[in-house]
Amino acid sequence: MKHVVVQGLGFVGAVLATVIASLKKKKYLYSVTGLEQNNTQGLEKIKKMNSGIFPIRSTDPKLKKIFNKAKNNKYFFCTNELNCLEKADIIISTINLDIGGDVNEPTVDLDPLKRNFDLISKKMKPDCLLVVETTVPPGTCSEVLIPIIKKNFKKRNIKSKINLVHSFERVMPGKNYVNSITDFWRVFSASNKKSEKKFRGLYSKIVNIKKYPLMQLKSFTESETTKILENTYRAVNIAFMHEWMKFCYNSKLDINEILKCIRIRPTHSNILSPGLGVGGYCLTKDPLFAVYSNKKIFMHDRNNFDFSKRAILINRSMPKFSIKLINEQYKNFKNKKVALFGATYKEDIDDTRFSPSENIAKELINKKANLFIIDPLLKKWNELPKLKILKNIDISKMDMLVFAVKHNKFKKIDFKRIKRNTIIIDANNCLTKNQIRIIKNKKNKFLSITSNRNND
Ligand SMILES: NC(=O)c1ccc[n+]([C@@H]2O[C@H](COP(=O)([O-])OP(=O)(O)OC[C@H]3O[C@@H](n4cnc5c(N)ncnc54)[C@H](O)[C@@H]3O)[C@@H](O)[C@H]2O)c1
């Protein structure tokens, strides 16, 4: 039985470790160790996983099934003890890499990543396959990590070649959480034939390769760039739609109706809908990894990434549009009961990192509103821990309802009991046509960022 260590039990690692531990023919195929940091956050995740609680709340029904299957694998456990690295046949690193600084001079502290790969390469078996799944600035594997591993192999008098693969994640926590690992295209680049073979051996069991064949690129930097470019593409498109959303709003046009007519063209079928803003761990930082890589790893001075930088700035400013709309409703928010529906950065997940809702909540706190946060998936808002999270609320007692996240549960809210002067703001296309119809029949003030044509 081959031994796999999955390092980092965050949104990526927890589900990946679970999927691998659940792989079974007659017997389980892999023994799996989930390795976390020796800090409060890491130890909490270890404790949960080992006591049969998946650390991330998800609406994906498949997750429960697969986690139950993995729990029955008696060779699946989680730890903070590093000696598992010595026995591993495959180590998959899914740790985070954060970004700081401003848009023109982003800073990436590569030290924790370097220390981590220094430690791994001091401990790993010479023929162990090391898979980097962390999103990194292009050039990181070949210019930063390989030299570290080489140095340690030399010190350890290891003559064999380094078995390294870069294969970025496309996981989407939410209702298709598991499928986004198992039934989705996977790109990789390998240091040599042996590492390619080892990688294919494992990932052709993780991924449904009949439908989603593994896609190989020649260099690590191409694989790293693929991830950054695809996320930048999305970030730029979101920013682009924001521009048109503002135009449509100010001109009293319904952008949803306009987009419907554009999507009919096959070449334009995936045009995005505008929304409240961009959040999450990836789209907010990945475009800047290119800016960093360009300047600090490849030392180019000829690429400015003007588009990408502008997109990040526009995306950061997006929630201001909805905030303005909210602010215009009352001169004084003191004692106004405002319910903010949705704290996460996206629907049906429990991730609040860089959530646009945070901007709205902070504004309403500043305005001294009597604020209620409703989020069915969240227990605690890490960025605003003083706020209590409610599962639902009696809307008939509220002065204003702000819908910020398209959680499925919100689509079931019955507006029939709403009081006459409650103002409803849909800041993210959250409500169904039927809900909007009921609100309008009740003659309540309704504002939607996407269809000002119908706003009262
Ligand atoms: N969340 C997503 O939807 C998503 C999608 C695609 C790609 N990614 C990328 O995958 C990577 C991980 O993302 P995430 O959302 O899972 O992050 P996360 O912050 O949720 O998880 C990272 C985990 O790694 C742990 N960790 C950090 N250093 C460690 C170390 N030295 N040893 C052991 N554990 C360590 C942290 O404690 C944390 O639990 C990032 O590079 C991210 O950009 C994330």
PDBQT file of the ligand as one rigid body, heavy atoms in Angstrom, charges set to zero:
ROOT
HETATM    1  N1  LIG A 501      -9.814  27.515  -2.013  1.00  0.00    +0.000 N 
HETATM    2  C1  LIG A 501      -9.936  27.334  -3.312  1.00  0.00    +0.000 C 
HETATM    3  O1  LIG A 501     -11.057  27.298  -3.825  1.00  0.00    +0.000 OA
HETATM    4  C2  LIG A 501      -8.718  27.139  -4.206  1.00  0.00    +0.000 A 
HETATM    5  C3  LIG A 501      -8.937  26.825  -5.552  1.00  0.00    +0.000 A 
HETATM    6  C4  LIG A 501      -7.852  26.624  -6.373  1.00  0.00    +0.000 A 
HETATM    7  C5  LIG A 501      -6.573  26.793  -5.879  1.00  0.00    +0.000 A 
HETATM    8  N2  LIG A 501      -6.375  27.118  -4.561  1.00  0.00    +0.000 N 
HETATM    9  C6  LIG A 501      -5.001  27.272  -4.096  1.00  0.00    +0.000 C 
HETATM   10  O2  LIG A 501      -4.688  26.145  -3.274  1.00  0.00    +0.000 OA
HETATM   11  C7  LIG A 501      -3.827  26.547  -2.191  1.00  0.00    +0.000 C 
HETATM   12  C8  LIG A 501      -4.500  26.236  -0.871  1.00  0.00    +0.000 C 
HETATM   13  O3  LIG A 501      -5.700  26.955  -0.787  1.00  0.00    +0.000 OA
HETATM   14  P1  LIG A 501      -6.735  26.750   0.385  1.00  0.00    +0.000 P 
HETATM   15  O4  LIG A 501      -7.939  27.538   0.030  1.00  0.00    +0.000 OA
HETATM   16  O5  LIG A 501      -6.866  25.318   0.699  1.00  0.00    +0.000 OA
HETATM   17  O6  LIG A 501      -5.957  27.475   1.566  1.00  0.00    +0.000 OA
HETATM   18  P2  LIG A 501      -6.232  27.314   3.136  1.00  0.00    +0.000 P 
HETATM   19  O7  LIG A 501      -5.625  28.499   3.779  1.00  0.00    +0.000 OA
HETATM   20  O8  LIG A 501      -7.675  27.004   3.353  1.00  0.00    +0.000 OA
HETATM   21  O9  LIG A 501      -5.416  26.008   3.484  1.00  0.00    +0.000 OA
HETATM   22  C9  LIG A 501      -4.051  25.949   3.576  1.00  0.00    +0.000 C 
HETATM   23  C10 LIG A 501      -3.717  25.082   4.775  1.00  0.00    +0.000 C 
HETATM   24  O10 LIG A 501      -2.326  24.817   4.768  1.00  0.00    +0.000 OA
HETATM   25  C11 LIG A 501      -1.900  24.808   6.114  1.00  0.00    +0.000 C 
HETATM   26  N3  LIG A 501      -0.455  25.005   6.125  1.00  0.00    +0.000 N 
HETATM   27  C12 LIG A 501       0.252  26.124   5.852  1.00  0.00    +0.000 A 
HETATM   28  N4  LIG A 501       1.576  25.889   5.988  1.00  0.00    +0.000 NA
HETATM   29  C13 LIG A 501       1.705  24.584   6.349  1.00  0.00    +0.000 A 
HETATM   30  C14 LIG A 501       2.814  23.760   6.642  1.00  0.00    +0.000 A 
HETATM   31  N5  LIG A 501       4.054  24.216   6.564  1.00  0.00    +0.000 N 
HETATM   32  N6  LIG A 501       2.575  22.477   7.009  1.00  0.00    +0.000 NA
HETATM   33  C15 LIG A 501       1.321  21.987   7.079  1.00  0.00    +0.000 A 
HETATM   34  N7  LIG A 501       0.222  22.729   6.799  1.00  0.00    +0.000 NA
HETATM   35  C16 LIG A 501       0.415  24.010   6.439  1.00  0.00    +0.000 A 
HETATM   36  C17 LIG A 501      -2.688  25.924   6.775  1.00  0.00    +0.000 C 
HETATM   37  O11 LIG A 501      -2.751  25.760   8.176  1.00  0.00    +0.000 OA
HETATM   38  C18 LIG A 501      -4.051  25.759   6.103  1.00  0.00    +0.000 C 
HETATM   39  O12 LIG A 501      -4.913  24.926   6.839  1.00  0.00    +0.000 OA
HETATM   40  C19 LIG A 501      -3.581  28.024  -2.393  1.00  0.00    +0.000 C 
HETATM   41  O13 LIG A 501      -2.405  28.180  -3.115  1.00  0.00    +0.000 OA
HETATM   42  C20 LIG A 501      -4.779  28.485  -3.231  1.00  0.00    +0.000 C 
HETATM   43  O14 LIG A 501      -4.490  29.627  -3.986  1.00  0.00    +0.000 OA
HETATM   44  C21 LIG A 501      -7.433  27.284  -3.721  1.00  0.00    +0.000 A 
ENDROOT
TORSDOF 0
